[in-house]
Every structure is written in C-alpha cells, then in structure tokens.
Amino acid sequence: MKNDLVVKDNALINASYSLGLVEQRLILLAIVIIREHTHNMHL
C-alpha cells in the first residue's frame, strides 16, 4: 500500500475557523466519501 498523505490547503484551514464543529465534520466526511469513490473507480 502506498503512503497517502492527508493535506489541507491554507485557505481551507483559515475558513475552518469560521465553521462550527458539525460543519467541519460534514466537510471532512464529504472529502472521505469522494476519496473512497475515486479510489474504487481506479480499481
């Protein structure tokens, strides 16, 4: 398995300060779902 890095853009980090906890979790969940979907397309 290759080493996958999790990175955040500086703009995303700065914007996250104005989001609530639930909003941040929803965005991170969306990122995970998109990554899993695109990973499964390449298999």
C-alpha positions as CSV (number, residue, x, y, z in Angstrom):
1,M,0.0,0.0,0.0
2,K,1.4,3.4,-0.9
3,N,1.7,6.1,1.6
4,D,-1.2,8.5,1.2
5,L,-0.8,11.9,2.8
6,V,-3.7,13.9,4.1
7,V,-3.2,17.6,3.4
8,K,-5.2,20.7,3.8
9,D,-4.9,23.9,1.8
10,N,-4.2,27.0,3.9
11,A,-7.4,28.6,2.7
12,L,-9.4,25.6,3.9
13,I,-7.6,25.8,7.3
14,N,-8.4,29.5,7.6
15,A,-12.0,29.0,6.6
16,S,-12.5,26.2,9.1
17,Y,-12.1,28.7,11.9
18,S,-15.4,30.2,11.0
19,L,-17.2,26.9,10.8
20,G,-18.9,25.0,13.6
21,L,-17.9,21.5,14.7
22,V,-20.7,19.9,12.8
23,E,-20.0,21.8,9.7
24,Q,-16.3,20.8,9.8
25,R,-17.2,17.2,10.3
26,L,-19.6,17.3,7.3
27,I,-16.9,18.7,5.0
28,L,-14.4,16.1,6.2
29,L,-16.9,13.4,5.7
30,A,-17.6,14.6,2.1
31,I,-13.9,14.5,1.4
32,V,-13.6,10.9,2.7
33,I,-16.6,9.8,0.6
34,I,-15.1,11.4,-2.5
35,R,-11.7,9.9,-2.0
36,E,-13.3,6.4,-1.5
37,H,-15.4,6.8,-4.6
38,T,-12.5,7.9,-6.8
39,H,-10.3,5.1,-5.3
40,N,-12.9,2.5,-6.1
41,M,-13.1,3.8,-9.7
42,H,-9.4,3.1,-10.2
43,L,-9.6,-0.5,-9.0
